[in-house]
Amino acid sequence: MSADPFTLLGIGPGFDLDRASIDRAYRARAAAMHPDLADPATAEEAAGASAALNDARATLADPERRANALLAILGGPDASADRSLPDGFLMEMMDVRQRAEAECVTNEGHARWERWADERRESSIAQVSALFARAFSDGASGALLADIRRALNAWRYIERMIEQLDPDHADPM
Amino acid sequence: MAYGKKIIDHYENPRNVGSFGTQQEIKERKDVGVGLVGAPECGDVMQLQIKVDDQGNIEDAKFKCFGCGSAIASSSLATEWLKGKTLDEGLGIKNTQIVEELSLPPVKIHCSVLAEDAIRAAISDYKQKNGIQTADEAHTH
C-alpha cells in the first residue's frame, strides 16, 4: 500500500491546510527527489515517485479529497462501506436538482444555483473542519468518524451538482 | 473507451423521463411507488417511480436522474423493462442484466446497481403504501 499524501509530502495530518504550505512542502520534496531521467536504471522508479508526489499534492489541494484522505488515516469508513446521509438529504437534493434544472435555463437562474451550491460547499467545509478538530482534540471515536463520513457523503452530492452546473462540464458516459 | 449503441441511444434519447406528479403528490398517491437512491461515491441521484394498476401490474414507470450517462441509461432501461411486469417480476430485474444489455464497463457497474436499488425501493414503497408485506421490509426505508 502506498503512503498517504500527508506522509508523502511531510505535512502533519490535519484538515485546515492552506495552499501555500502544501505547495511549499511539495517543492521541497520534489527538489529532493527530482527524477534522474538520464540514468535508465533508476528513471522508472524516479518517475513513479514523482507521479506519487504530484498525486499527493493534488489530493491535499482539493478540500474534499483531503478530507477523505484524512478520514482514511483516522481509520474511518469510505463511502462504499458507509453510505449514510443526513435525514432527508437525498429528498432535498432531488428537489433542489429539479428546481435548478428548471431555473437554470436563464443566466440569472444559473448564477443563483451556482451561488447556492457554493454556499453549501463552504458550509460543508466548515462542518467537516469542526468535526476533524474534535477528532484531533477529543479522540477519533467510531461515532465521530461516522459523523464525518456522513458529512462527506452529503458533500459529494454538492460537488457533483457544482460539476454539472459548469457549462463546460461534459459528463462522461 | 468505446461505448455500445444501446447505451448511447438510452443516454441521448432517455425513455420515460418525468414524474407522476409533484413530490407531494407522488408521496401521497397509493398507486405510485417511489424509489429515491443515491451513490455517495459519485454524488449521482436517481428517482424511479412505478404506477401500478388494480391487478397489481406495473402499467407505467418514470425516472429522473442527475448523474452520468451510464446512470441515465441504466434507469431509462429499467423503466422500459418494468412496464407490464408484476411487482415480483420487477424485483427479478438484476443489475447484471442491465450491465449485459448496455455493455457497461466495470467502472460503471455501480450505475446499474443504483438502478436496481431504485427499482427495489420503488416497489417497496408501493407495497408499504398498500399494506403489502415485503421480505426485506425490516431494512428498507
Chai-1 contact restraints between the chains, C-beta under 6 A:
chainA,res_idxA,chainB,res_idxB,connection_type,confidence,min_distance_angstrom,max_distance_angstrom,comment,restraint_id
A,A79,B,P40,contact,1.0,0.0,6.0,A-B,restraint_1
A,A79,B,E41,contact,1.0,0.0,6.0,A-B,restraint_2
A,R83,B,P40,contact,1.0,0.0,6.0,A-B,restraint_3
A,L90,B,L36,contact,1.0,0.0,6.0,A-B,restraint_4
A,L90,B,G38,contact,1.0,0.0,6.0,A-B,restraint_5
A,M93,B,V45,contact,1.0,0.0,6.0,A-B,restraint_6
A,M94,B,L36,contact,1.0,0.0,6.0,A-B,restraint_7
A,M94,B,V45,contact,1.0,0.0,6.0,A-B,restraint_8
A,M94,B,Q47,contact,1.0,0.0,6.0,A-B,restraint_9
A,R97,B,F66,contact,1.0,0.0,6.0,A-B,restraint_10
A,N153,B,P40,contact,1.0,0.0,6.0,A-B,restraint_11
A,R156,B,P40,contact,1.0,0.0,6.0,A-B,restraint_12
A,R156,B,G43,contact,1.0,0.0,6.0,A-B,restraint_13
A,Y157,B,G43,contact,1.0,0.0,6.0,A-B,restraint_14
A,R160,B,G43,contact,1.0,0.0,6.0,A-B,restraint_15
A,D171,B,C68,contact,1.0,0.0,6.0,A-B,restraint_16
A,D171,B,G69,contact,1.0,0.0,6.0,A-B,restraint_17
A,P172,B,C68,contact,1.0,0.0,6.0,A-B,restraint_18
A,M173,B,Y3,contact,1.0,0.0,6.0,A-B,restraint_19
A,M173,B,G69,contact,1.0,0.0,6.0,A-B,restraint_20
A,M173,B,S70,contact,1.0,0.0,6.0,A-B,restraint_21
